Amino acid sequence: MLISLRSDHKEHLQLLTTQPLQVVVDFCKLALDFLQNGPNLKRYTTAAQKLEVDVDVVQNCVFGLINLLILSCKHKLSEADFRDSVLTLGFSQEHQAVLSKFYESKQNDIHRINHICINEPHYEDLKWRFEVQVSSRSLLQQVTPLIAMELVLKTQSDNGTEKESILLQTDPNNLLHIANELEHALSESRSRHSRKIQRALTH
């Protein structure tokens, strides 16, 4: 069988179809580095300067290679089917040989990643109350506002749902900082970069 790629996925790989063989080899190394260590903007910038393209183009091309690898592993493509799929994308025979070798050498790692079950705790409930420390032995006129919280997390396991309560206490300034960091993380999860990674792992 041949895999069918979305139009944007094909566009991301178009850069490589017109490049010399060594560039394809280098992008396979970038994709491998991503799988092992995550994105490396410095290396993407260097590659973009050499190819005289935007950094986003290089980054999308790396994502495209990884997505191609994940999809091929997901559908358990044979070596012949992978080769034919790559050729239909516009790659030359020489390019295909490099990509096929990359696929053959890394498909076991991709299968292992796809079967990893990430069983992290999830938010269940949050209770809080406002407290004020009005004095201490050393400071009789001190007024210190505090927020006490009980965070409940749940984890799914083979034995059912397990819940854990975590008691926290902080001052308003620190709580505001935490809230800002969480807002930033939420915004980052909605970015184009994060959505591309999510699509690569779920398609």
LINURJO-V889465 format. One record per residue. N is the residue number from 1. PSI is psi as a letter, one per 40 degrees, with the letter a starting at -180 (* if undefined). Layout:
n=[N;N]
psi=[PSI;PSI]
This chain:
n=[1;2;3;4;5;6;7;8;9;10;11;12;13;14;15;16;17;18;19;20;21;22;23;24;25;26;27;28;29;30;31;32;33;34;35;36;37;38;39;40;41;42;43;44;45;46;47;48;49;50;51;52;53;54;55;56;57;58;59;60;61;62;63;64;65;66;67;68;69;70;71;72;73;74;75;76;77;78;79;80;81;82;83;84;85;86;87;88;89;90;91;92;93;94;95;96;97;98;99;100;101;102;103;104;105;106;107;108;109;110;111;112;113;114;115;116;117;118;119;120;121;122;123;124;125;126;127;128;129;130;131;132;133;134;135;136;137;138;139;140;141;142;143;144;145;146;147;148;149;150;151;152;153;154;155;156;157;158;159;160;161;162;163;164;165;166;167;168;169;170;171;172;173;174;175;176;177;178;179;180;181;182;183;184;185;186;187;188;189;190;191;192;193;194;195;196;197;198;199;200;201;202;203]
psi=[i;h;i;h;i;i;d;d;d;d;d;d;e;d;d;d;d;e;i;i;d;d;d;d;d;d;d;d;d;d;d;d;d;d;d;d;e;i;i;g;d;d;d;d;d;d;d;d;d;d;e;f;i;i;d;d;d;d;d;d;d;d;d;d;d;d;d;d;d;d;d;d;d;d;e;f;h;i;d;d;d;d;d;d;d;d;d;e;e;e;i;i;d;d;d;d;d;d;d;d;d;d;d;d;d;e;d;d;d;d;d;d;d;d;e;h;h;h;g;i;i;i;h;d;i;h;i;i;i;h;i;h;h;e;i;i;d;d;g;d;e;h;h;h;h;i;h;h;i;h;h;h;i;i;h;h;i;d;e;a;h;h;i;h;h;h;h;i;h;i;i;d;d;d;d;d;d;d;d;d;d;d;d;d;d;d;d;d;e;e;i;d;d;d;d;d;d;d;d;d;e;e;*]
